[in-house]
């Protein structure tokens, strides 16, 4: 799932080298993915009215169901 977020984010942004995705697992088997991008690319990753971010979260939910875990995406 980390690779999926990284691939999508690097495809969207203008500075792909600044994309950093960290993964944390909580005690109740939830996964939190934290996405960091360059300040000038935050708008691209979030999208108008949050549509791009919401689409990324939807894709993650589908991948998480296949893996049997719950996933959250945080854009820092």
C-alpha positions, -999 to +999 in steps of 0.1 A: +000+000+000+029+023+007+041+017-029+007+026-043+006+059-025+042+067-035+035+058-072+004+080-074+019+110-056+051+109-077+029+108-108+011+140-098+037+163-083+063+185-100+091+175-075+089+137-073+121+135-053+104+153-024+077+126-020+081+107+013+057+081+025+060+066+060+040+037+073+029+031+109+010+002+123-011+007+154-018-018+182-052-028+167-036-037+133-045-004+116-021+011+091-015+049+090+003+062+059+018+097+061+025+114+028+049+144+027+054+164-005+071+197-014+051+228-002+043+238-038+028+204-046+004+201-017-024+216-037-018+190-065-020+161-041-051+174-023-069+185-055-099+208-059-122+203-030-101+173-019-110+151-048-075+137-055-069+129-019-103+113-016-096+092-047-063+080-032-081+071+000-107+051-019-080+031-037-063+025-004-095+012+011-099-013-017-063-025-013-067-027+025-098-048+022-079-073+002-052-073+029-076-075+057-065-043+075-078-007+079-058+021+063-057+059+069-039+084+047-026+116+062-012+144+040+013+164+060 
